[in-house]
Amino acid sequence: MAASRRDRLKKLVAVQEQLKALHETRHAGFVANAIAAEAEAQSLSDSFDSTEGISQLFPELYHRRIKEAIDKKQLNLGLANVEVGKIATATARTNMVERAYREVRRQDERDSADRERLEIIERKSAEDK
């Protein structure tokens, strides 16, 4: 019975670690998207500041694209921040399940050792008779 609990906890640890990795990956993706959006806004701003080119013909287009890039950056930073909370929660859950797994494993080892000692004692007493 304890072995099945141990096995379930071991599987749960693996699932929790996968969930944590998922949130870490999503966080990294959102941060990368925010960085890309910031670079896009900076690039548009730099090209708008030049006195030559299409930016002088369509300034409202450039302003709108710069604003969209900045908004995209803020959105991705917000989503990355949400993932940080999910990572912390997943880490806490993983640690809790790992502690439970280690405790069940230690208890199984103690029970097994107790059974072995009991068998040795029973054999000795059977031999003495």
Secondary structure, DSSP 8 states (H G I E B T S, - for coil): -HHHHHHHHHHHHHHHHHHHHHHHHHHHHHHHHHHHHHHHHHHHHHHHHSSSSGGGT-HHHHHHHHHHHHHHHHHHHHHHHHHHHHHHHHHHHHHHHHHHHHHHHHHHHHHHHHHHHHHHHHHHHHHH-
